[in-house]
Each structure stands twice: as C-alpha cells, then as structure tokens.
Amino acid sequence: MVECYSGHTYAQEPRAFVWRGRRHVVQKVERAWRTPEGPHFQVMTDDGDRYELAYNEQADTWSLIHAPRVG
C-alpha cells in the first residue's frame, strides 16, 4: 500500500508505504522521473533507507522496484 499526495494528478508524490508489515514514511523524494508506464520515485525514508517506487498508470498499481538489502 502506498499513500501519496495527489494534487493535479493521482500519484503525484509518495508520502508513505507499507513493506514487510512496516509503514515507512517518506522524508524526501530524491529523484522523480517518468517511464512509458508511469512515474518512478527514489525516496529516502524516516529510517534513512532509500527505495525506488513506481506507479503503473494503466494497471493502477504501485511496485517496489528497489529496496535496501536485509541482512
């Protein structure tokens, strides 16, 4: 699940997301870009980790593209 800010369009900027049962709050969007499928975001969360989130506009789904290694 992704919580996002939606101003003039949906999925304008992610604000928080749930991964592995934990809610991660987005502290900063470090980079945003578009692909043919929709917007991508590199974000830093409240715990200092970086993630890449993508929204597929046609499928209306969010994906976690990259997450820090757990170990």
LINMO-V260688 format. One record per helix or strand. SS is the DSSP state (hx for helix, st for strand). FROM is the first residue (numbers start at 1). TO is the last residue. If there is no record, write none. Layout:
ss: [SS | SS]
from: [FROM | FROM]
to: [TO | TO]
This chain:
ss: [st | st | st | st | st | st]
from: [2 | 13 | 22 | 39 | 50 | 61]
to: [5 | 19 | 34 | 45 | 56 | 66]
